[in-house]
Structures are given as structure tokens and as C-alpha cells.
Amino acid sequence: MTTPNRILSGVALGIGLALTMSSPVIAQTQPTSSLGSSYMSVFAGGAHTSSESGPVTGASLGIELTKRMNLEGRVRWFDVAAGDNAFAADLGVRYTVVRTTFTAPYVSAGAGVFDSYLSHVSDTTPSFYRQRMDAPDVAHNFHDMLWTFGGGADLFMTGHVALRPEISVFIASTQHDARVVPVYGISLAYFFDSQTSSSRQR
């Protein structure tokens, strides 16, 4: 798959995820909805492995299922080297460990897909991909299962806006191998309902 087509596929997947997650976001404004507060966020950070590192950007949408549990969809774009990049999308849960007026530490876990585009084989190409590339000078596109685990905290600047420092471990896997990618950074999150009112405290 060429780079433009791959980017278009990633954008289409992200739009699809956003549309899927936006339905409960809209529904929660109705009086009959059983779901709670919803939020969206944008992310900037980096990823680092033993062979490479680079910037990561992304976005997420979430909806409160219970007072501590949230359903969250995330997309992340990785720019790891010239001509090479990756796209990840996962759906998971975020659990608030403890809640105070202005802070809310959490842990998270999810599953999804990890799509990688490699223009050629180089000395820094991870063996996770190299062993599946039959021609060193031909571009390859890989679609792997993704597992995510992480944690962070919402630091509320206002009732609706929070900074969210976080660190996650992305695990791309096949039947016989796995690749671990630590991802770290900070999100700017917007909550549709105020999170610092007394009625929101756990």
C-alpha cells in the first residue's frame, strides 16, 4: 500500500471510530440516557524503543459507563523514521483509581489494531518486521493485533478542561512474536459536563 493510501486508510479508520464513539456522546445529553459524562482529547508525545524513537500524535473520545469506569476509543499516529510510520487504534476501558476535586489518577487497558508502513529494510528495522519482509527494497504494510496498558491522571484546570499526562505500553503481536512500544506524552481533554462540582466527587 502506498503512503498516501495508507494515510487515507488511517484517517478513514479514525473518522469511523469517532463516529462510533460520538453516538453515545450525543445520547448522553438526553434525559433518558443511562450513560454519564463524555469527553474528547488531543495527544502529543513520543515513543521510544531500543531501535528507534519519534513523535506521536493522537486523539480520543470517551464516555462514562459507571462512576469510575469509562469506555474510551483512541487513535495514535507514529512518525518513527523518514518514509516510515505507523497508525494505532484501540478501544478500551479507563478506571479512575481515586478522585479528588482537581485530580483523578487512572489506569487503562484496551485492544485494537497496529498498522505499520515500512519503505525498506534498514539496520534499525525491528526483527518483528524484518523476518516477515521477503524483499529488502520493497515497501511493506503490516496489520497486527494491538494490546494497550497504561496509566495517568486528569489534572483539572477548570471543571471542563484537564491536562492528562500519561504513559502507555503498546504491544503489537502476531501468533509467534510481539513488539513492545512505550508511549508517553500529555493530552488536553475537554469534558462536556463539569468534573469539579461536588456532585462529581467519588
N, C-alpha and C positions, 0 to 999 in steps of 0.2 A: 504494500500500500504506500503511495507517495505521501510525502509530508503534508501537503495541503489537504489531501483526502483524509489523512489521519486526524488532522486538527479539526476538520469539519465533523468527523465522526465523534470526536471528543466533545465538541460543542453541542452536537445533537443529543448525546447522552446526558450532558449536563442540563440541557433545557428540559429533556424528558423527566429527569429526576426532580427538577424544580417544579414542573407542572404537577407531578405526582404528589410532592410534599405540600404544594400550595393549596390543594383541595381542603385538607384539614385546617390549614391556616385560616382560610376564608370561613370554613364551617364553624370555627370556634367563636366567631363573633355573634352567632345566632344564640338566642336564649335556650334553645333545646339541646345544644351540643353538650356532650359529656366530657369533651376534651378541655384542657386548660390553656395556659398561655403559650403563645408561639413566638418564634424569634428567627432572625436571619443574621448571618455574619459573613465578613470577608476576612481572608487569612493571608499573611505574608510571613515567610520564614525561610528555612533551609533544610537540606537533607545531607547527611554525611555517611559514607561507608568507607571501608578500607581501601577501595579503589577509586572513588570519585566523590565529589560533592557539588552542590549547586543550589540555586534558589528554588523556592516552592511558593506558588500562589494558589488560592482556592476560595471556596465559598461553602456555606452550609445553610440548611433550613431545618428547624426543629419544632416539635410540638410536645407539650407536656401531657403525659399519659396518667401519671399519678403525681402526688405532691413532691416526690423525689426522683421519679423516672421520666426521662424524655426519649422520644424517638427522634433520631437525627439522621439526615442524609448529607453526605459530604462529597465534594469533588476537589481533587488536587492536581495541579499541573507541575511537572518536574522538568527543569531545563538542566540536564546533567553534563552535557558536552556539546561542542559545536556540531550541529546536524543531528544530534540525538536528543530525545526527550521521552517523557512518559506521562501517562494520564491514569489517575486512580479515582474510582467512585465506590463508595461503600454506604451501607445502611446499617445503623446500629443503635445502641442504647447508651444513654448518658445518665449516670446515677449520682445525685448530689449527696455527698458524704455527710456534710454538716452545713447549716445555714445560719449566718448572722445578718445584720442589717445590710452591710455593704460587701460581704464576701460569701462565696459559695464554691468551695472545693468540690471536685467531682472526679470520677473515673469513668472510662468509656470502653466499649468493645463493639466491633462490627465485622461485617463480611461484605465482599464485593468483587470487583474486577480490577486488575492492574494491567494496563496496556502499554507496552514499551516499543519504541521505534529506534532501531539501530541502523545507521547508514552503512557501517562496515565493521569488521573485526579489528580491534586495536589491542595494544598491550594492557590497556585498562579495562577491557571488556570482561565483565564478571564471567566466571566459568558457568554460572547458572544459565547464561545465554550462549556462550561460546560453544558449548557442547551440543547445542541444537542448531547451530548455523552451518549449513553444508557448503557455503561458498563465502570466502572471506571478504570479497569486494562487492557483494550484493546486499542491498538493504533488506532487513528482516523486520517483521512486526510480530510481537508476541502478545497473546492474550492469556493471562494467568489468574488463578484464584487468589483473592486477597483477604487476609485477616488483619484486623487492626486492634491494638490495645493502647490505652493511653490515659492521661490524666492532666488536670489543670485546675484553674479556678476562675470564676467570674468575679471581677473587681468592678463594682458598680460605681460609675462616676455620677450617674443620675438614676432615677427609677427605671428608665428605659434603655440606657446606654451603658455597656460594660466593656472593659478591656479583658481579654481572655488569654493569658499566657498558657501555653500547653506544650506537651511533648508526647509523641506517639511512636509506636513501633509498627511499621507496615511490613507484613510478611507475605511476599509473593511466593506461591507454591505450585509445584507440579506433583505428579504421583511419586516422583523419586528424588526431588530436590526442593530446596527453599532458599529464598534470599531475604535477608533482614535489612530493612532500611529505616533508620531512626529519622524522625521528622520533628522539628522544633520550630516554634515561632509564636506569633501573637495574632489574635483575632480581634476585630472590632465588631461587637454584637449589638443588635437593636432588638429589644423586646417590645411586643405590641401592647402588653399590659405592664403596669408599674411593678417592679420587683422589690422595692424598698418600703412599701406600705406595710403596716402591721399585720394585715390580713394575709400577706405572702410569707410570713416567717414560719419556719418549720419547728 
